[in-house]
Every structure is written in structure tokens, then in C-alpha cells.
Amino acid sequence: MTGRLMLLDTASLYFRAYFGVPESVKAPDGTPVNAVRGLLEFIDRLVKDHRPTHLVACMDADWRPQWRVDLIPSYKAHRVAEEHEAGPDEEQVPDTLSPQVPVIEAVLDALGIARVGVAGYEADDVIGTFTARAKGPVDIVTGDRDLYQLVDDARGVRVLYPLKGVGTLQLTDEAWLREKYGVDGRGYADLALLRGDPSDGLPGVPGIGEKTAAKLLAEFGDLAGIMAAVDDPKTKLTPSQRKRLDESRPYVEVAPKVVKVADDVPLPDVETLLPRTPRDSSALDALASHWGLGGSLQRLLATLVV
């Protein structure tokens, strides 16, 4: 793959579309399609503004993988709507959003936009693996700061973080990360691990907030350096920091695998080249008519032709 690759954290974007576009946007039968149309508008604007040559809509085949839960049971536990022994737990999703997800998938497939989810992995992991394999620059579009860990100026990997729709994006590179957090892309995962993340059920190290985590990483290099400093009485850790880090060893030992996105997901062989014409025009026409996709779809089709 050569050219500019754009990777969409699809669920992050359709959640934003759902809450950003009024629910009064409905199909002819009265079904809300605000997330569907909003996502199409997002993709249209992203392609217009950033001109990727390749595009992949990355999906959560498993939003809460068991291998992560086995390591940290609290991982995303507060977002479980219903537990399932034989498969992934069900995530809390607004009642009028859930029915729109299959429509989004069908429209992307009919358009010919690559859509990739892999059993046992989150979209973040799919994004991490595509990024690791990319030969050219990569734009990751996400509202999830966890993916800041993939930012790499040398490889041209940046995160486009939506501030308002996708018309106003925060272009996250290493300079921005150092200004904001005092770390580069590789250091962000260690910072997030130490700080914790209530939205993902990650406890972090008690008493180690974002600023303290950044200071410790600046002084000791990385997580391994910090934990080595705990065992060295000559290092300049405060007694409380040393105690809290020492007591948090069980968490610190397993958290890196949970926090760091995978880069070895078994990806399917897909065509990632941005389509100029729909893969299945008749299916797309039927979807457009049934769901009333109107101008949102037509604008995207016009942009793809260009």
C-alpha cells in the first residue's frame, strides 16, 4: 500500500454523528438515520479536506475483548449492558443508534469502502495493525485519545481528533503531544497507564495524575525506568510516590498489554483503495431509497468521483 492511508475509528465517529445530528433526521418510514447520514457527511468532509488515497472503516468486532478483561476485570465494566457467556458482552448503546449500525455497514459495503473488524479485537487494534504495516503516511480519525500512542512524526502518522464535527480537527503530531502532555507518541501509553482512565475502567496508580506521570516519564524515560527507580533508594522519588508505585505493581505488570493497542491483528485481505464509483450501485440505490439518505450520500458520491 502506497499513498496516504486514512483509518476511521468508525464507532467513535458514528457515536459523534448520532449525538451531533438531530434525531429528527429520519428515513421515509420514520426510523432515525441521524448517525447514518452524519457519518456519510463526516466521510465526505474528511475525503475533501485530506485527500486520502486509501480508506478503511475500522470496526469493533469485540469492544471489550476477554483477554483484556482477564488482565484487568474492571476494563470497560461500567459500560456493559448485558453479559453473554458465549460471546462478547453487549455494550450500552442508545436504543435508536443500535438499529443504524447495520445500515452503516451495508452502505459502506455497497460503496466499496473497506470495512474491517476482527474477532477478539477492538477497532483500536485494527487501526494499530494497519498503521504498523503502512508504507506511507497515515491519518487516524478518532475521538479516542488512546490512539495518541500511535503518533509518529518519522513515519508520518498523526491523529485527527474531531473538536466540532470533522470540520474542525485537532491535528495531533509529536510537537502537539509534547506541548500538551510532555511525551511523544510512544510515551503516551505509559502516561495513560499511570494516570488511569475512568472511561475505560483503568484505575491507574493512586496519587499519580497526568502532570506527575509526565514528570516521572521525563525523569526516568519510560514505565520500566520508573519501576526500576522504585527499587533504587538513590532515585528522587518522594516516599509517597515510591510507596504507591510499589503497591501498584500487580496493576503495572499487566496494564501495558491492556493499554497498548495491538499491532499484530490477523487482518483480512481487503482492497483499501478509495473507490471512485460504488461497488454495488443497485444495492446502494435501494439503501438510499429505503433509508432516505438523500444529499448526504450524493455529496459523498460526487466527492469520490473527483
C-alpha positions in Angstrom: 0.0 0.0 0.0 1.4 3.4 -1.0 -0.1 6.8 -0.8 -2.0 8.4 2.2 -4.0 5.9 4.3 -6.9 7.2 6.4 -8.1 4.9 9.2 -11.6 5.6 10.7 -12.4 4.7 14.3 -15.9 4.1 13.0 -17.8 3.6 16.2 -16.2 6.8 17.7 -17.4 8.7 14.6 -20.9 7.3 14.4 -21.5 8.0 18.1 -20.4 11.6 17.4 -22.7 11.7 14.4 -25.6 10.3 16.4 -25.3 13.0 19.1 -24.4 15.8 16.7 -27.2 15.3 14.1 -30.8 15.7 15.3 -32.8 12.6 15.7 -35.5 14.3 13.6 -33.4 13.2 10.6 -35.4 10.1 9.7 -36.0 7.6 6.9 -39.3 7.6 5.0 -40.7 5.1 7.4 -39.9 7.3 10.4 -36.8 5.4 11.6 -34.0 7.8 12.8 -31.0 7.8 10.4 -29.1 10.7 12.0 -26.0 8.5 12.7 -26.0 7.1 9.2 -26.3 10.4 7.4 -24.0 12.1 9.9 -21.2 9.5 9.3 -21.6 9.9 5.5 -21.2 13.7 5.9 -18.1 13.1 8.0 -16.5 10.8 5.4 -17.3 13.3 2.7 -15.7 16.2 4.6 -12.6 14.0 5.5 -12.0 12.9 1.9 -12.5 16.5 0.6 -10.2 18.1 3.2 -7.4 15.4 3.5 -7.5 13.6 0.1 -6.5 10.0 1.3 -5.7 7.5 -1.4 -6.8 4.6 0.8 -9.5 4.5 3.4 -10.5 1.8 6.0 -13.5 2.0 8.3 -12.2 0.1 11.3 -14.8 -1.7 13.4 -15.2 -3.1 16.9 -15.7 -6.8 16.3 -15.3 -7.0 20.1 -15.5 -3.8 22.0 -14.3 -5.4 25.3 -12.0 -8.4 24.4 -11.9 -11.1 27.0 -8.1 -11.2 27.0 -8.1 -7.6 28.2 -10.8 -8.3 30.8 -8.8 -11.3 32.1 -5.9 -8.9 32.9 -7.9 -6.0 34.3 -11.5 -7.1 35.2 -12.7 -3.5 35.6 -11.9 -2.8 31.9 -15.0 -1.1 30.4 -17.1 -3.0 33.0 -19.3 0.1 33.7 -20.3 0.1 30.0 -21.7 -3.4 29.9 -25.4 -3.5 29.2 -25.7 -7.3 29.2 -23.3 -10.1 29.8 -23.0 -13.1 27.4 -21.2 -16.3 28.3 -20.9 -17.5 24.7 -19.7 -14.2 23.1 -18.9 -10.6 23.6 -20.8 -8.6 26.3 -23.3 -6.2 25.0 -22.3 -2.5 25.2 -24.6 0.3 26.4 -25.8 1.9 23.2 -28.8 4.3 22.7 -31.9 2.4 21.6 -32.2 4.4 18.4 -28.5 4.1 17.5 -28.2 0.3 17.5 -30.5 -0.3 14.5 -28.5 2.2 12.5 -25.2 0.3 12.8 -26.2 -2.5 10.3 -27.4 0.2 7.9 -24.0 2.0 8.2 -22.2 -1.3 7.5 -24.4 -2.1 4.4 -23.9 1.4 3.0 -20.1 1.2 3.4 -20.1 -2.2 1.7 -22.2 -1.0 -1.2 -19.9 2.0 -1.6 -16.9 -0.2 -1.7 -15.2 1.4 1.3 -13.1 -1.2 3.1 -14.7 -2.2 6.4 -12.6 -4.3 8.8 -13.3 -5.8 12.1 -11.5 -8.8 13.6 -13.0 -11.2 16.1 -11.4 -10.8 19.6 -10.1 -7.3 18.8 -11.2 -3.7 19.1 -11.1 -1.1 16.3 -8.1 0.4 18.0 -6.2 -2.8 17.4 -7.2 -3.0 13.8 -6.0 0.6 13.5 -2.7 -0.2 15.2 -2.0 -3.1 12.9 -2.8 -1.2 9.7 -0.6 1.6 11.0 2.3 -0.8 11.7 2.0 -2.2 8.1 1.6 1.1 6.3 4.4 2.1 3.9 3.2 5.8 3.6 1.7 8.5 5.8 -1.3 7.6 8.0 -4.2 9.8 9.2 -6.1 8.2 12.1 -9.5 9.8 12.7 -10.8 9.2 16.2 -12.4 10.8 19.2 -10.4 8.4 21.4 -7.2 9.8 22.9 -5.9 6.3 23.5 -4.7 6.3 19.8 -2.3 9.2 20.5 0.2 6.4 21.3 0.4 5.7 17.5 1.6 9.2 16.6 5.0 9.0 14.9 6.4 12.0 13.0 9.1 10.0 11.4 6.6 7.7 9.8 4.0 10.5 9.1 1.4 9.0 11.5 -0.9 11.6 13.0 -4.3 11.6 14.8 -7.1 13.8 13.5 -9.2 14.4 16.6 -12.6 16.0 16.0 -13.3 19.1 18.0 -16.5 20.1 16.3 -17.9 17.6 13.8 -15.0 16.8 11.5 -14.8 20.3 10.0 -12.6 21.4 13.0 -9.9 18.8 13.7 -7.0 18.8 16.1 -4.0 17.7 14.1 -2.1 15.7 16.7 1.6 15.2 16.0 4.5 14.8 18.3 5.0 18.5 18.8 1.4 18.9 19.9 1.8 15.9 22.3 4.9 17.3 23.9 3.3 20.7 24.3 0.1 19.2 25.8 1.4 16.1 27.8 5.2 16.3 27.8 5.5 13.0 26.0 5.8 11.7 22.4 3.5 9.0 20.9 5.4 6.1 22.4 5.3 7.8 25.8 1.6 8.4 25.7 0.6 4.8 26.5 2.8 4.9 29.7 1.3 8.2 30.7 -2.3 6.9 30.2 -1.5 3.7 32.2 -0.1 5.7 35.1 -2.8 8.3 35.1 -5.7 5.8 34.6 -8.8 6.3 32.6 -12.2 6.1 34.3 -14.0 6.0 30.9 -12.2 2.7 30.2 -12.3 1.4 33.8 -8.5 1.7 34.2 -7.6 2.6 37.8 -4.2 4.0 37.2 -1.7 4.4 40.1 -3.3 6.2 43.1 -1.9 9.6 43.5 -0.2 9.7 40.1 -2.1 12.2 38.0 -1.3 13.4 34.5 1.3 16.0 35.4 3.1 13.7 37.9 3.1 10.9 35.3 4.6 13.2 32.7 7.2 14.4 35.2 8.2 10.9 36.1 8.4 9.8 32.5 10.6 12.9 31.7 12.9 11.9 34.6 13.1 8.1 34.2 12.4 7.6 30.5 9.6 5.1 30.4 7.5 2.9 32.7 10.3 0.3 33.1 12.6 3.1 34.1 10.1 4.4 36.7 9.6 0.9 38.2 13.4 0.4 38.3 13.6 3.7 40.2 11.2 2.4 42.8 13.8 -0.3 43.7 16.7 2.2 43.8 16.7 4.2 47.1 19.0 6.7 45.5 16.4 7.9 43.0 14.5 11.1 43.6 11.0 9.7 44.1 9.0 11.0 47.1 8.2 8.5 49.8 4.6 8.5 48.8 5.3 8.0 45.1 7.6 5.1 45.9 5.0 3.5 48.1 2.1 4.0 45.7 4.1 2.7 42.7 5.4 -0.3 44.7 1.8 -1.2 45.9 0.6 -0.9 42.3 3.0 -3.5 40.9 0.2 -6.0 40.1 -1.6 -3.4 38.0 1.5 -2.1 36.4 2.7 -5.6 35.3 -0.5 -6.3 33.4 -1.7 -2.9 32.3 0.7 -2.4 29.3 -0.9 -5.2 27.4 -4.3 -3.7 28.1 -3.5 -0.1 27.3 -1.3 -0.6 24.3 -3.1 -1.2 21.0 -2.2 -4.5 19.3 -0.1 -4.3 16.1 -0.3 -8.0 15.1 -4.1 -8.5 14.4 -4.7 -11.1 11.6 -6.2 -8.6 9.1 -8.2 -9.9 6.2 -7.0 -9.3 2.7 -9.1 -6.2 1.6 -9.0 -3.6 -1.1 -8.3 -0.3 0.8 -8.1 1.9 -2.3 -10.6 4.7 -2.0 -13.4 3.8 -4.5 -14.3 6.3 -7.3 -17.6 4.5 -8.1 -19.9 2.3 -5.9 -19.1 -1.4 -5.7 -22.8 -2.3 -5.9 -24.8 0.5 -7.4 -28.1 -1.3 -7.3 -27.7 -2.2 -3.6 -26.7 1.4 -2.8 -29.7 2.8 -4.7 -32.0 0.5 -2.7 -30.4 1.6 0.6 -30.6 5.2 -0.4 -34.3 4.9 -1.2 -35.3 2.9 1.8 -33.4 4.9 4.3 -33.7 8.3 2.7 -30.0 9.0 2.6 -30.6 11.9 0.1 -28.0 14.6 -0.2 -25.6 13.1 2.4 -24.9 10.1 0.1 -25.0 12.1 -3.1 -22.4 14.6 -1.9 -20.1 11.7 -0.9 -20.5 10.0 -4.2 -19.6 13.3 -6.0 -16.5 13.7 -3.8 -15.4 10.1 -4.5 -15.6 10.7 -8.3 -13.3 13.7 -8.0 
